[in-house]
């Protein structure tokens, strides 16, 4: 079993939306450039997150906004929003076990309860982690990068002075307006 990249993309999207709120209009194109994927993938995941009530997307100046604080958004919330499709959860059971085979006739009876227990345990673990902790580590990493830039000498300081009010800008951001 493997959780798809949809989960980590969703985490990236939400943390970037929080970080750039008020600094940049956070759109699917903006996020796609940050993530390094196609904007269609971002829009699909945005739809899932919106349906789950985790984000709202506004046309105009704000773009994507969170519907609740990051410490109230768990990994389970995101997992359920972007990974769980239908009643199966983590495990999609093969649909046509043979009723002619004694194993095929009884596989659901023998396996379903275990799979449900594993699903519940997995989701219980996911519920112990929030996006607030991811976001705090992101901020710490960004501050560490900025500290390294400042400690590399006067050249870095001059560069820092030139861009002190700048925030990260997506590549080709200006050419997209054309």
Buried (B, 14 or more C-beta within 10 A) or exposed (E): EEBEBBBEBBBBBBBBBBBBBEEBBBBBBBBBBBBEBEBEBBBBBBBBBBEBEBBBBEEEEBBBEBEEEBEEBBBBBBBBBBBBEEEEBBEEEEEEBEEEEEEEEEBEEEEEEEBEEBBEEBBEEBEEBBBBEBBBEBEEEEEEEEEEBEEEEEEEEEEBEEEEEEEEEBEEEEEEEE
